[in-house]
């Protein structure tokens, strides 16, 4: 079983879980699943050992609510300024009070003079001035897509030159989207608009894309949750973040992925693991005139490339030459340099005589080819 701990620990990859105790450290234990995390792969039966405020999430919430944030830098500066003004006002008041006595003023007039000097030095407009300045600054930052919830944070942001932050769960929601694809020796852009305004793109009917999209749809365990009918890119899914992104892309570009899977039923599968760095599945095809099984694979680009002897260009399979290997490597390094997670895809039609329908595929002994793709 694998769980998505991104909301708790920031780990973008699903974490494996089993019954064996691996460590006494709670967050690193492999035999514990936490409240607020999701199971994205496999199934298990467990025992509830903590609930409510006693869970890890409950303890974190309690710690967060009891944190003493202290005074902000601007509050400290204002307090320091007030202390200086108070000292100056009291000093001047006392000096003029003494001078009034020396000059022969009545004591009551001297006291009134003392109070007047102290009050005159009180910065009555300080609060309004600071509030207006912070509000105007927050408004300017809002125009640059920076929402300031606490006005006192404006001063801190104004003096910040570098922000170091965890990405997953802080800057992102661990919700991936397919942004680019490389096929036919070109990097193509995918539709990443929330309202799907960019779905009418030129390569939707390309033969190479249809083959690529079929592999991405079949070699994929993610599914949409029941009752999800909104815009495709906003629908909730069950499954790995990368596979969910592929699912949404295929649904958007090719129509119902569920229908594609129903027409090409799965007969064998080797799930992704960190050792192989690839996932493989074997399917029957919807083409009744072709009795061959279809093997599809996805994984790390360099692992997929090492298993391929051909590449599809403009819908035709051609030999994988050194030139194409170089172009493939350049493409995935370019996309990786843009901060994107890159996957490679491949397929192979199995010989109908050697692997007829009903063949017993042994995924442990690998009694079928997984190279020369």
C-alpha positions, -999 to 999 in steps of 0.1 A, spaced: 0 0 0 12 35 -7 0 68 9 2 104 -1 19 122 28 24 155 10 0 174 32 19 162 63 55 159 54 58 176 20 69 143 3 56 145 -33 61 108 -39 37 82 -24 52 64 6 51 26 10 34 11 40 36 -24 54 30 -42 88 66 -43 99 79 -17 124 109 0 109 116 28 134 104 44 166 102 78 148 65 83 142 67 103 109 92 78 94 74 46 105 63 24 76 36 7 96 16 39 103 -9 58 81 -20 93 93 -52 112 95 -56 137 66 -34 116 43 -48 96 13 -42 60 2 -32 62 -35 -23 26 -42 -31 -8 -29 -53 -17 0 -48 -27 37 -67 -34 69 -56 -14 99 -63 -6 136 -70 29 148 -45 37 175 -51 74 180 -80 97 174 -89 134 177 -63 156 193 -41 126 200 -34 120 163 -2 134 148 -22 160 129 -41 169 161 -8 174 180 6 196 151 -26 217 152 -22 221 190 14 231 187 5 256 159 -22 272 180 1 276 210 30 292 192 40 326 205 49 346 174 62 376 194 62 411 182 68 419 146 98 441 136 76 471 129 58 467 163 92 466 180 103 497 162 71 516 171 75 506 208 111 518 208 101 551 192 73 555 218 98 550 246 121 577 232 92 602 227 80 594 263 115 600 277 119 633 258 84 645 268 88 637 305 123 653 305 111 685 288 80 686 311 101 684 343 126 710 330 99 735 322 81 727 355 112 736 374 118 767 353 82 778 360 88 776 398 120 795 394 102 822 375 76 825 402 46 808 386 19 795 409 24 757 414 -10 748 398 0 767 367 33 750 366 16 715 368 -7 725 340 23 736 320 40 703 327 10 683 316 6 704 284 42 698 273 39 660 279 6 659 260 19 680 232 47 655 225 23 625 222 22 614 185 -16 611 182 -14 606 144 12 577 146 -14 549 147 -34 563 118 -2 571 97 12 536 102 -21 519 93 -26 540 62 10 534 50 7 496 55 -26 495 38 -13 514 8 17 491 6 -5 460 8 -27 474 -20 4 478 -42 15 443 -34 -19 429 -43 -15 443 -78 16 421 -81 -4 390 -70 9 390 -35 -20 387 -9 -11 402 25 -34 389 52 -15 405 81 -6 442 76 24 439 99 39 413 75 43 441 49 74 454 67 89 420 68 82 413 32 97 447 23 130 438 38 131 403 23 154 395 -6 153 357 -6 126 332 4 136 296 9 105 273 11 95 237 7 77 234 -27 51 206 -23 22 217 -2 35 252 3 40 267 -31 20 239 -48 -8 216 -39 9 184 -52 -16 186 -82 4 181 -113 -6 190 -148 8 179 -182 24 210 -196 46 198 -225 50 167 -246 78 157 -270 69 137 -301 75 139 -338 108 156 -329 89 187 -315 81 199 -280 43 204 -280 23 224 -254 -6 209 -236 -38 226 -224 -32 238 -188 -61 263 -187 -86 256 -159 -116 262 -182 -101 241 -210 -100 270 -235 -68 256 -251 -81 221 -259 -86 228 -296 -50 223 -306 -35 211 -338 -19 178 -329 -51 161 -314 -56 140 -346 -19 132 -352 -12 94 -354 18 97 -331 -2 115 -304 -30 89 -306 -5 62 -299 12 82 -271 -21 91 -256 -33 55 -256 -1 44 -238 -6 72 -212 -42 62 -207 -37 24 -204 -4 24 -184 -21 43 -156 -40 34 -124 -55 68 -116 -93 72 -118 -117 100 -113 -137 100 -81 -174 92 -84 -197 122 -91 -169 144 -105 -186 164 -134 -168 198 -133 -140 210 -156 -116 181 -162 -85 198 -147 -104 205 -115 -118 171 -109 -107 151 -79 -89 118 -86 -77 87 -68 -41 78 -76 -5 91 -79 -1 128 -87 18 121 -120 -8 95 -131 -36 118 -122 -21 145 -144 -18 120 -173 -54 109 -167 -67 145 -170 -47 152 -201 -59 121 -219 -95 127 -208 -92 162 -222 -76 153 -255 -90 119 -263 -124 117 -245 -134 91 -220 -103 73 -206 -127 48 -189 -141 39 -223 -105 35 -237 -96 11 -209 -129 -8 -213 -121 -14 -250 -85 -24 -241 -88 -46 -210 -57 -52 -189 -45 -88 -186 -12 -82 -167 7 -55 -149 40 -47 -132 35 -17 -109 60 11 -108 88 7 -82 118 28 -73 142 0 -84 129 -5 -119 117 31 -123 91 19 -149 56 6 -150 43 -20 -175 10 -35 -184 -3 -58 -211 -37 -53 -228 -60 -68 -253 -68 -44 -281 -101 -31 -294 -91 -40 -330 -110 -73 -336 -90 -79 -368 -57 -78 -349 -53 -106 -323 -20 -93 -310 -16 -82 -273 -4 -46 -266 24 -41 -241 27 -5 -228 53 10 -206 61 43 -189 89 54 -166 121 74 -163 131 86 -198 166 71 -197 152 37 -186 126 37 -214 151 48 -240 175 20 -231 147 -5 -239 137 10 -272 150 0 -307 125 21 -326 108 55 -324 76 67 -339 78 97 -362 47 111 -379 29 79 -371 56 56 -386 80 34 -367 116 41 -376 149 28 -363 162 44 -331 195 59 -344 221 78 -324 206 110 -338 172 102 -324 187 91 -291 205 125 -289 173 144 -297 153 124 -272 179 131 -245 181 168 -254 143 170 -252 139 155 -217 169 174 -204 153 206 -217 120 199 -200 137 187 -168 156 220 -168 123 238 -168 115 222 -135 91 197 -150 89 160 -141 96 140 -173 83 105 -182 90 83 -212 64 61 -229 68 30 -252 47 2 -266 51 -32 -283 27 -55 -301 33 -90 -289 34 -119 -314 -1 -134 -316 12 -169 -320 35 -168 -290 11 -148 -268 -25 -157 -277 -55 -146 -258 -57 -164 -225 -19 -166 -222 -7 -168 -186 16 -137 -182 39 -143 -152 50 -108 -140 75 -123 -115 94 -145 -140 88 -121 -169 78 -148 -195 73 -121 -221 95 -95 -238 101 -61 -222 127 -47 -246 130 -39 -282 101 -15 -278 
